[in-house]
Amino acid sequence: MTLQELKNQILALLPTEKAAILQSLTQTINIGAKGITKTPGVCGGEACIAGTRIAIWLLVEARHLGITEVQLLQDYPHISAADLVNAWIYADAYPEEIEAAIRANEAA
């Protein structure tokens, strides 16, 4: 397969599929982002910034409440802007999962 053929196939994907591919590529090229992980027994197995206990749903909920990325980076100095990009990509790729986690944690 040529690069152009691959590009054409990627462009034909749904936005969520493109986001999932971008997330995978970001993790494999290691641009300084820690990636997203789900670890049984850590934060209830919810998706988190890798190596932390910062759940993606928590970051999304903060953004819904009007907290800026600058403030998030100040509040969580051990994560990077690339980590936030990964979080937003993950949230865009799995909106039902994130919304379910937000609802579950509101009820708790």
SVG drawing of the C-alpha trace seen along z (x, -y; Angstrom):
<svg xmlns="http://www.w3.org/2000/svg" viewBox="-27 -29 36 34">
<polyline fill="none" stroke="black" stroke-width="0.4" points="0.0,0.0 1.3,-3.4 1.3,-6.4 -1.3,-8.1 -3.6,-5.0 -3.3,-5.0 -4.0,-8.7 -7.2,-8.2 -8.4,-5.4 -7.8,-7.5 -9.6,-10.5 -12.6,-8.3 -12.9,-7.3 -15.4,-8.7 -14.1,-11.5 -14.1,-9.2 -12.1,-6.6 -9.6,-9.3 -9.3,-10.4 -8.6,-6.8 -5.9,-6.5 -4.4,-9.8 -4.4,-8.7 -2.6,-5.5 0.0,-7.3 0.6,-9.9 1.4,-7.1 3.7,-5.2 5.8,-8.2 6.2,-9.3 6.1,-13.1 6.3,-13.6 2.7,-12.7 2.1,-10.0 -0.9,-8.5 -4.1,-7.3 -4.4,-4.1 -7.0,-2.0 -5.7,-0.1 -8.0,2.3 -8.0,1.0 -6.9,-2.5 -9.6,-5.1 -12.2,-2.3 -10.6,-1.3 -11.5,-4.6 -9.4,-6.1 -6.6,-8.2 -3.5,-10.1 -0.9,-7.4 1.1,-7.2 -1.4,-9.3 -4.8,-9.0 -6.2,-11.9 -9.3,-10.5 -10.2,-11.8 -13.8,-12.3 -12.6,-14.6 -10.7,-16.8 -13.7,-16.9 -16.1,-17.8 -13.7,-20.6 -13.7,-21.9 -17.5,-21.8 -17.4,-23.9 -15.3,-26.5 -11.9,-25.6 -9.3,-26.5 -6.4,-24.4 -4.0,-26.9 -5.7,-26.4 -5.7,-22.6 -2.0,-22.7 -1.5,-24.8 -3.6,-22.5 -1.9,-19.4 1.7,-20.5 2.9,-16.9 0.9,-16.7 1.7,-18.5 -0.3,-20.2 0.2,-17.1 -1.5,-15.1 -4.5,-17.4 -4.5,-17.0 -4.5,-13.2 -7.3,-13.5 -9.5,-15.6 -8.8,-13.2 -9.8,-10.3 -12.9,-12.0 -13.9,-12.8 -13.4,-9.2 -15.3,-7.8 -18.0,-10.3 -20.5,-7.8 -17.9,-6.3 -16.9,-9.7 -20.5,-10.9 -21.3,-7.6 -18.4,-8.1 -19.4,-11.7 -23.0,-10.6 -21.7,-7.8 -19.5,-10.1 -22.2,-12.7 -24.4,-10.1 -21.7,-8.9"/>
</svg>
